[in-house]
Amino acid sequence: MALTGDIYKLMSTEDMLQGHAELCIHAYGFVKSMALKCAMELGIPAAIHGNGRGGGATLGELANRIALPPSRLPRLRRLMRVLTVSGVFSLQHQPEPAGDAVYGLTVASRLLVGDNDETSSSGLTRLVSLMLDPNLTAPFSGMSAWFMDDERPRSFFEMHHGEDMWDMAAREAALSSTIGDGMTDDSRFVVEVLLRESRACDVFRGLWSMVDVGGGSGAIARAIAAAFPHVECSVLDLPHVVAEAPEDGDVRFVSGDMFEYIPPADAVLLKSVMHDWRDDECVKILQKCKEAIPSRDEGGKVIIINMVVGSGTSNQGKDLKEEAQVLYDLFLMVFEGGEREEHEWEKIFLEAGFSGYKIIPVLGIRSIIEVYP
Ligand SMILES: C[S@@+](CC[C@H](N)C(=O)[O-])C[C@H]1O[C@@H](n2cnc3c(N)ncnc32)[C@H](O)[C@@H]1O
């Protein structure tokens, strides 16, 4: 008897049908991602937001606002059906006789109402575009080959593209902008939450100077300089990033390599940096940080903004937070990055010669970690 036949005989009909539905959902997870990407590229969140129906739009109104060719209208309904079932948009029905569906924004899609420019209102659109950039998603198809061959390059990004992400970004301006714009959106989001939380603000009180290492366009440093005008803020990043950074006088940009030298300051900020690197590399970065800051008694510290897997706050519940954290972690494995649990953080802090740390879980799925020399 065929093996598959045996497997079926071991399962009830109910379990077989449930399993089939579950496999469809898992296998077509990418359809959800691509539907989200399509909606952002078509400008659907902004079209719903700007429709003037109290933040809702019928299919016809939506089509009008995004100038959709009429022949594509039935397909737009199918796209919106996936995105409402998956919770990106909400769905109500107008009272009869019209009875048309009215699409609205949810807490997720409200963060995607942006004009994709350099204003502070661009939401998280460019961050989600970075998460879904084909340069990052395509290498996932080679993940199993990479797992089974330790002679291969160190990441499946490198296996796919023939070079690591930072080298490719230094060479390709488009990828560099995609990373820079996405991270700028993320930094503006984080700083908005951070400045509303007194426990988070306390981290920056009492500092006279701070260097944001791998600080990109300087969005966080600029916001900290504005909120705490006595703190002298600077940003250290790679030469091609600093060359593109908007200079504004409040923040000093320094071009360099964090593995070589970090300019001295009371505190070093590392936001969304450590999860890009292996443990041994993080230890090296932290050792350079330690050389740049004063002693613990003199107020020296490193401020890390990253995930502590299994820790953090989320109003949306434990399961959602856990799924977001583990998905983020595996996503970062594309370039051999990853998120860490508390014991993994502790190990690298101790190895780099730090004496203690405090986790401040006020950023949803992420935390602030103060690390003391
Ligand atoms: C994921 S981004 C985070 C940017 C910023 N901290 C934020 O959260 O918006 C990582 C940053 O590290 C920078 N970077 C990578 N390697 C570096 C190095 N060796 N020295 C300094 N910066 C580096 C990248 O150019 C990039 O801006």
The ligand as a Gaussian input file, in Angstrom:
#p B3LYP/6-31G(d) Opt

LIG

0 1
 C       19.365000      48.487000      10.337000
 S       20.139000      50.002000      10.102000
 C       19.662000      50.906000      11.559000
 C       19.691000      52.397000      11.349000
 C       19.231000      53.224000      12.560000
 N       19.944000      52.885000      13.761000
 C       17.754000      53.064000      12.752000
 O       17.324000      52.275000      13.579000
 O       17.013000      53.734000      12.041000
 C       21.832000      49.635000      10.462000
 C       22.761000      50.799000      10.263000
 O       24.098000      50.389000      10.596000
 C       24.971000      50.965000       9.660000
 N       26.234000      50.210000       9.639000
 C       26.453000      48.969000       9.103000
 N       27.743000      48.628000       9.294000
 C       28.344000      49.651000       9.942000
 C       29.673000      49.878000      10.423000
 N       30.624000      48.959000      10.252000
 N       29.935000      51.044000      11.054000
 C       28.960000      51.985000      11.234000
 N       27.690000      51.817000      10.811000
 C       27.378000      50.670000      10.182000
 C       24.200000      50.896000       8.364000
 O       24.734000      51.761000       7.384000
 C       22.807000      51.293000       8.826000
 O       22.606000      52.680000       8.794000

